[in-house]
Amino acid sequence: MRKVIYGGACSLDGFLAGPGDAIDWLHFSKDVQEVMQQSWAGVDTVLFGRKTWDFAGAHGGAGGATSVKSYLFSRTLKESPSQAVELVTTDAAEFVRGLKQLPGGNMIVMSGGNFAASLLAAGVIDEVGLNIHPLLLGAGAPAFIDPGARVKLELLECRQIDGGCVLLRYAVRV
């Protein structure tokens, strides 16, 4: 069955972006490129939260890959902002459960804490991966928001990468 994977680069205090959506603190290196290549190797679907779609679009990164199917989840949009993404306004968890049953590759969740929390609460996320950067931002876009219950995780990988960053991968346990 296809896996749904959530994660990204975050500060030690758990923020994906700093105040004002600042990402100038992100450390890119050969290690990070290799991790990203490995992470995306088996992916054929991207699940975007609306705020992340807006952020990516403002930074020139939304909807560029034609070989990857993209879905945008929103409760407020009435039509898709781009031909590169299919808008989903129905129950996100049920939609993702349906996608998991279809043949294909893994799915990456591109989201801040809100959308990810709803998918964690519904039990549809299979893996969480973080590239933790050695700094405290103090505020910003959180990687996690309360999903309403504890989420048990099992460590799959833990290693230091360039820049003093730590790569963590966890399987979500039911």
C-alpha positions as CSV (number, residue, x, y, z in Angstrom):
1,M,0.0,0.0,0.0
2,R,1.1,3.6,-0.7
3,K,2.6,5.5,2.2
4,V,1.6,9.0,3.2
5,I,4.7,10.9,4.5
6,Y,4.8,14.2,6.3
7,G,7.8,16.3,7.3
8,G,10.3,18.9,6.3
9,A,13.0,21.1,7.7
10,C,12.2,22.7,11.0
11,S,13.9,24.6,13.8
12,L,14.8,22.9,17.0
13,D,11.7,24.5,18.6
14,G,9.5,23.0,15.9
15,F,8.8,25.7,13.3
16,L,8.8,25.2,9.5
17,A,9.1,28.9,8.9
18,G,9.9,31.8,11.1
19,P,7.9,34.9,11.7
20,G,6.7,36.5,8.5
21,D,7.2,33.1,6.7
22,A,11.0,33.6,6.9
23,I,13.0,30.7,5.5
24,D,16.4,32.4,5.3
25,W,17.6,30.2,8.1
26,L,17.3,26.9,6.1
27,H,20.6,25.2,5.5
28,F,21.0,23.6,2.1
29,S,23.9,21.2,1.5
30,K,24.9,18.1,-0.5
31,D,23.5,16.0,2.4
32,V,20.1,17.8,2.1
33,Q,20.1,17.3,-1.6
34,E,20.7,13.5,-1.2
35,V,18.0,13.3,1.5
36,M,15.5,15.1,-0.7
37,Q,16.4,12.9,-3.7
38,Q,15.9,9.7,-1.6
39,S,12.6,11.1,-0.1
40,W,11.1,11.9,-3.4
41,A,12.3,8.8,-5.3
42,G,9.2,6.8,-4.8
43,V,6.7,9.7,-4.7
44,D,4.1,10.3,-7.4
45,T,1.6,12.4,-5.4
46,V,1.8,15.6,-3.4
47,L,-0.9,16.6,-0.9
48,F,-0.9,20.4,-0.3
49,G,-2.5,22.3,2.5
50,R,-3.9,25.6,1.2
51,K,-1.6,27.9,3.2
52,T,1.5,25.9,2.0
53,W,0.3,26.0,-1.6
54,D,0.0,29.8,-1.3
55,F,3.5,30.0,0.3
56,A,5.0,27.8,-2.4
57,G,3.3,29.7,-5.2
58,A,4.6,33.0,-3.8
59,H,8.2,31.5,-3.8
60,G,7.9,29.9,-7.3
61,G,7.6,26.3,-6.1
62,A,4.0,25.2,-6.4
63,G,2.8,22.9,-9.2
64,G,6.0,22.7,-11.3
65,A,6.5,18.9,-11.6
66,T,4.2,17.4,-14.3
67,S,5.1,13.8,-13.4
68,V,3.7,14.2,-9.9
69,K,0.0,14.5,-9.3
70,S,-0.9,17.4,-7.0
71,Y,-3.9,17.8,-4.8
72,L,-4.8,21.0,-3.0
73,F,-7.0,20.7,0.1
74,S,-9.1,23.7,1.1
75,R,-12.3,24.5,2.9
76,T,-12.5,28.0,1.5
77,L,-11.4,27.9,-2.2
78,K,-14.2,27.4,-4.8
79,E,-12.0,26.6,-7.7
80,S,-8.4,25.4,-8.3
81,P,-5.9,28.3,-8.6
82,S,-3.9,26.3,-11.2
83,Q,-4.3,23.6,-13.8
84,A,-1.3,21.9,-12.1
85,V,-3.3,21.0,-9.0
86,E,-6.7,19.3,-8.4
87,L,-8.8,21.1,-5.7
88,V,-10.3,18.9,-3.0
89,T,-13.0,20.4,-0.8
90,T,-14.4,17.2,0.6
91,D,-13.3,15.4,3.7
92,A,-9.5,15.3,3.4
93,A,-9.0,12.1,5.5
94,E,-11.5,10.1,3.4
95,F,-10.0,11.4,0.2
96,V,-6.5,10.4,1.2
97,R,-7.7,7.0,2.4
98,G,-9.2,6.5,-1.0
99,L,-5.9,7.5,-2.7
100,K,-4.0,5.0,-0.5
101,Q,-6.1,2.2,-1.9
102,L,-5.1,3.1,-5.5
103,P,-2.0,1.8,-7.2
104,G,0.9,4.2,-7.3
105,G,3.8,5.6,-5.4
106,N,4.1,7.3,-2.0
107,M,2.4,10.6,-1.2
108,I,4.1,13.6,0.4
109,V,2.2,16.0,2.6
110,M,3.3,19.6,2.0
111,S,1.7,21.4,4.9
112,G,2.1,23.3,8.1
113,G,0.6,22.0,11.3
114,N,-3.1,22.4,10.6
115,F,-3.6,20.1,7.6
116,A,-1.0,17.6,8.9
117,A,-2.8,17.5,12.3
118,S,-6.1,16.6,10.7
119,L,-4.4,13.8,8.7
120,L,-2.5,12.6,11.8
121,A,-5.8,12.6,13.8
122,A,-7.5,10.5,11.1
123,G,-4.6,8.0,11.1
124,V,-3.7,8.4,7.4
125,I,-0.1,9.5,7.8
126,D,2.3,6.6,7.8
127,E,5.7,8.3,8.3
128,V,7.1,11.6,9.7
129,G,10.5,12.9,8.7
130,L,12.2,16.0,10.0
131,N,15.5,17.8,9.2
132,I,16.0,19.6,12.5
133,H,18.1,22.7,12.2
134,P,20.2,23.9,15.2
135,L,18.4,27.1,16.0
136,L,15.4,28.4,17.9
137,L,13.1,30.6,15.9
138,G,10.7,31.4,18.8
139,A,7.6,31.7,16.6
140,G,6.4,31.0,13.1
141,A,4.6,28.2,11.3
142,P,4.5,25.2,13.6
143,A,5.3,21.7,12.2
144,F,2.8,20.2,14.6
145,I,-0.5,21.3,16.1
146,D,-2.5,19.2,18.5
147,P,-4.1,16.3,16.6
148,G,-6.5,15.6,19.5
149,A,-4.8,12.5,20.7
150,R,-1.3,11.0,21.2
151,V,0.4,9.8,18.1
152,K,2.8,6.9,18.7
153,L,6.0,6.9,16.7
154,E,8.7,4.3,16.0
155,L,12.2,5.6,15.1
156,L,13.4,4.5,11.7
157,E,16.4,6.7,11.2
158,C,18.4,9.2,13.2
159,R,21.6,10.8,11.9
160,Q,23.5,14.0,11.8
161,I,23.8,15.8,8.5
162,D,25.8,18.8,7.3
163,G,25.4,22.1,9.2
164,G,24.7,20.5,12.6
165,C,21.3,19.3,11.4
166,V,19.7,16.1,12.6
167,L,17.6,13.9,10.3
168,L,14.9,12.0,12.0
169,R,12.4,9.6,10.4
170,Y,9.6,7.9,12.3
171,A,6.9,5.4,11.4
172,V,3.5,6.3,12.8
173,R,2.2,3.4,14.9
174,V,-1.5,2.7,15.5
